[in-house]
């Protein structure tokens, strides 16, 4: 997810006109999205309802320069269920359960 306060979308640009920049109320918008994603169901059994695993990755990218990882809040922190490390652990655990060590 993008936490940039300003963003230049290629879909909002018109030929021959100046660059259109959209502005976002950050970090509030990103915080709301992190909360929303944390409400998604994670299934506990094969055949259950929900995602096997997921991670929330936060970047700051205005689409004019480099994208940089955002590690401060509201990005998931180590130990949070939606942190990338936990995602990898969950995938590895599910693989081991299904296919063996």
N, C-alpha and C positions, 0 to 999 in steps of 0.2 A: 504494500500500500504506500501511497505517496503522501508525505507530510509537508511538501513544499507549500509555502504561502502564495507563491506565484507560479503559474504554469502557462506555457505556450503550446496550445494544442494545434497540431497540423490540420485538424478537422474544422477549426474555426478561422483559418486564414483565407483571405481572398487575394487573388492576383492583383498586383499593382497598389495594394493598400498597405498601410503600416501594420506592424505586428500587433495582433490582438492578444492581450494577456488577461487571463482570468485570475481572480484572487480568491483565496480560500481562508476561512477562519481557522487557523491552525494554532495550537495542536488540538483544539476542541473537536474538529471534524474527525481527525484520526482517532482520538480517544473514543468517540461514539462508535466508530467502525470496529475498533478492537473489541469493545464490549459486545457489539452485535455478533461478531465472529465467534466470540467465546460462548455464545449461546447455541451454536450449532451442535447437533447431537453427534457424539462419538459412539460408534457401536461397540458393544462389549463381546458379542458372539458372532460367529460366521452365520450369515443369514439375518442378523439383526439389522435394525434401521440406523443409519447414520454413516458418518465418514470413518474410514479406517484410521486415519490420522491427518493432521493438518498443522501447518505452521503459519504464523503471521510474520512476514518480513516487511520492515518499514525502511523506506528510502526517502531521501530528499532529492528531488529531481525537478528542476524548472523547465526541462526540455530545451534548454539553451546551452547548458554546460554539462559537466560531469554529474552523474548520479552517485550519491554517497550513502553508505549505510547509516541508518539512524538507530543508535543503541540506547539512548535515554528513553525514559517514559514519554509517551505511552507505548513504546515498543515493548514486546514481551521481554522479561528479564530471565536470567538463568533460573531454572526450577519451575517457571510457569509452564503450564500444559501446552501452550501454543508457541513456546520458544523452539527455535530450530533444533537445538540439541535434543529436546524431548521428542520432537517429531522423528528424528533419526533413530532414537532408542525404541520408539513405538514400532516403527517399520521393521527394525531388526528383530524385535520381540515377536511380531506377527509372522515374519518369515520363518523364524526358528520354530514357532508353534506349528506352522503348516508343513514345513519341509524338513524339520530336524536340524540339529546343530551342524 
